[in-house]
Amino acid sequence: MLQAILLSLAGLVGLAIGGELLVRGAVGIAQKLGVSTLFTGLVIVGFATSMPEMVASVQASLAGSPEIAWGNIVGSNLANTLLILGASALVAPIMLTGTGRRDAVVALAATLLLWGLALSGIGARWIGVLLLVLIVVYIVWRYRHPGAAMQEEESEDGPQNGVIATALFVVGLGILVLGGDALVTGAIELATIFRVPETVIGLTVVAVGTSLPELAASIAAALRGKSALALGNVVGSNIYNILLIGGATMSIAPFALPAELAGLQMGLLTASAAALLALLWTAKKIGRALGALLLAAFIGNVVLVFA
């Protein structure tokens, strides 16, 4: 058991460190290449911060544990909306100025699509390819139609030296792969030892672990008063998790989504996505009281999952 715990902890640390290095390297490369700040924020950083979830889910599928893979995707999105947004709002109220409305619509549509897949019980490579096509369509559409309120969420700094940026990217990716492998291996062992369903491990331990880069980025953004960055990080990550990571996972290992996810968890995920969209259209800010409510909902769900 000690070995499983140490593996899981080492994996979590590896994902956090690797994700941070990968993001900084990716931004530095993008700046060196001279691509737009929008493209950097939306595509480069969005992809990089999703790599921990990608690595963990793909490796779990290859290891024959689709419950951990898909539990991680659903759990990560719940963590994004409830844990990360709630914690960020507790640090500093998140102002809602119209930023992210269209992206929240896409996130809700992707969530409904994922729920449909969970209810259907179908797993096939063509579905994975379709999800990957949809993320490409989204990226192209967002690149061509950036909107008026995107500038704040794009301001991330990376190393100016191209060699250093590339080295950070490569080293970060390597640490991510090793960390993801250790986390998945440890999580499977813990599930076996404690007789906890792998879906539960994916929804909680793995999901929170792979969401650490987003948690750190959003809290840092809230501390700096960059509401759009904190919000954009959450909404964008939710879209990438379903379309990019879900697509890659099913393309590589075409397992159907676990039946356990089709009920309460997907219902809660859809409700949280719909609530966030409603807030963006009707509210001026996510204050500390609402942030505490979101955080309480996340903690309550974790307790319910284990119960």
N, C-alpha and C positions, 0 to 999 in steps of 0.2 A: 504493500500500500504506500509506503514511504516513497518508493521509486515512482509510482504513478503521480503522487502529489508533486514531487520535485520536477518531473517531466512537464506537468501542467503549468506549474509556476514558471519554469524556464521558458516554456512556449509563450506564455503571456508576456513576459519581459521581452522576449525576442520579437514578438509582433509589435510591441510598443516602440522599441528602439528601431527596428527595421522599417516600420511605417514612417517614423519621423525622418530618418535618413533618406528614404525613397522620395518623400514629398519634397524635401529641400533640394535633392538632386534633380528631380523632375522640373521643378520651377527654374532652377539655374540653367538647365539645358534649354528650356523654352525661351528664357530671356536671351541666352546666347544666340539662339537661332533667329531671334527677332520676331517671333510670332506674337500676335496680339495678346494683351493682358486678359481679354475675355476668353480667348482660346486656352490660355494657360490655366485660368481659374476653373473653367467649365470642364475641359477635357483632361489636361495634364494632371492637375491637382485632384480632380474628381476621381480619375482612374487610380492615381497613386494611393489616395486614402482608402480606396476600396480593396486594395491588394491584400490586406490581412484576411478579410472575409473571403476573397477569391481563393487564396492559398488554402485556408482551412477547409472550405467547402469542397473544393476539387479533391484535395487529399483525402478527405473523409469519404467521398464517393468512390475514389479509387481503392480505398481500404475496405470497401463493402459496407459502409455505414451511412447510407443515404439519410437516415434519421438525424444524424449529427449535421450533415451537410445542409439540409433544408431547414432544420431547426435553427441553425446558425443564421440563415438568411432572414427568416421570420423574426427570430429573437433580436437580431441586429437592428432591424427596422423599428421594432418596438422600443429598443434601447435608444435609438436615435431620437424618436419623437417624444418619448416619455422621460427617459433618464437624462439624455444629453440636453434636450431643450429645457427640461425642468431645472436641471442643475445650473445651466447657463442663465436662466431667468432669475434664479435665486441670487446669483452673483451680481447681476445687473439687469434691470428690465430690458426686454428686447423690443425695440420700436418696430412697428409694422407700417411701412410707408409704401405699400404696393409691390414691394420686391417679392418675387417668388410665386405670384399667384398662378401664372401659367404653368410653372414647374410643379406646383402643388396639384393642379388638375391632372398632369401627366402621372404624378406619383399615385394619386387615387386610382386612375385608370389601370396602372400597372398592378396595383394591389388587388383590384377586382379581377384582373386577368389571372393573377397567381391563385386567388381563391377558387376561380373556376377550374384551374388545373388540379388543385387539391381535391375538389369535389368529384372531378371526372375520374381520378385514379389512373390517368394516362401518363406514361413516360416514354418519350421517343426522341431520337436525335433531331428529327425535323422540328420539333417544338423548341429545342435548345437553339437551333439555327435561327428560327423565327424570332426568338427573344433577342438574339445578337443583332439581327437585322433591325429590329425596332430600336435598339440603343444607338445604332449608327444613324438611323433616321432622326432620332431625337437630337443627337449631337449636331448634325448638319442643320436641322431646323433652328436650334438654339444659336448656332454660330451666325446664321443669316439674319436672325431676328433677335438681337441681344436685349432689346427693351431699354427703357430709359433709366432704370434704377439698378443697373448691374455693376456700376463702377466700384462701389465700396467693397463688395464681396470678393473682388479680384486681387486685392492688394496683399500679396504674400511675397516675401523676399527670399531669394535663393543666392547661392554663391556666384560671384561674377566670373570666376575662373572656370572655363569649360571643362578642363581636365578634372578639377576637384568635383564639379557638379556630376560629371559622368561617374567618377569613382564612388561618390556618395550613393548614386542611383544603383550601381551594380552591387556595392556592399550591402545596401539596404535591402535589395531584392534577395540576396543570398541569405541574410539574417531572417527575412520573412519566411523563406522556404523552410529553413531549419526550425524556426519557431513554430510555424504551422504544423510541421510534422510532429514535433515534440508535444504540442498541445493536443492534437488529435489522438496521438498514441496514449498519452496520459489520460485523456477524457474517456476513451474507450475502456481503459483498465479500471478507472474509477467507477464507471457505470456498471461494469461486471462485478467489482468488489462489493459495491453497496446495493446491487440489484436495482439500480435506478434506470429507467428506460433511456436509451440513447437520445431520444427526442428531447427529453428534459434537460440532459447535459448540453445539447446543442442550443436549446432556447435560453439557457442561463449562463453557464460557465464559459462556453465557447463564444456565444454571442457578445457578452460583455467584454470578454478579452479582445475580440477582434474589433470592437468599437472604441477601444482606448484612444487611437489616434484622433477620431472624430470628437471624442469627449474633451481631450486636451485642447484641440484646435478651437472648439466652440467656446469653452470657458475662457481661453486666452483672448478670443475675439470679444467676448462680453466684457472682460476686464478693460479692454482698450476702447470700449464703446462702439465697436463695429458690429451693429446689429445685423446688417445684411450678410456679413460673413458668417456669423453664427447660425443664422437661419438658412442661408444658402447651403451651408455645409450639411445640414440635416436633410433638407429636401432633396438636394442633389444626390446624397449618399443613398437615400431610400430608392431612388430611381435606378442608380447603378447596381445596387444590391439585387434587385429583382431581375432587371433586364440583362445586365452584363454578367453578374456572377451566377444568377439562375440559369442564364443561357449557356454559359461555359460549363457549369456543373452538369446540366442535362445533356449537353453535346458530348461530353467526355464519358459520362456514366449515366445512361438514360433510364434512371430509376424514377418511378412515380413518387409524388410527394407523399409522405407518411399520412395515413388516414387521421391520426391524432391531431394534425394541424388544421384539418378542414373545419373544425367546430369553433371552440371558444377562442383559440389563438388567432385564427384568421379573422374571426369576427371582431376581436379587439383591435387587430391591426387595421382593419378597414375603418372601424369607428375612429381610431386615432388619426388616420389619414384624412377622413372627412372632417373631423373637428379642426384639424390644422388648416384645411382649406377654408372652412367657415370663418376661422379667426382672421385669416389673411384678408378676407373680403369685408369683415364687419368690425374688427377691433383695431384699436390704435397701437396697442402694445400687449406683450405678454409680461405681466407684472410678477412680483415675487409670490403673491398669493396663488396665482394660477400655476406658477412654476412649482410650488410646493404640492399642489394638487396633482400635477403630472408625475412628479417624483413619487408621490404616495401611490398613485395608480400602478407605477412600475413595480414598486416594492410589493404591493398587494398581489400583483400577478405572479411574481416570483414565488411568493409564499403559496399561492394557489396551485401553481405548477408542481411544486414539490409535495404539496398535500395530496 
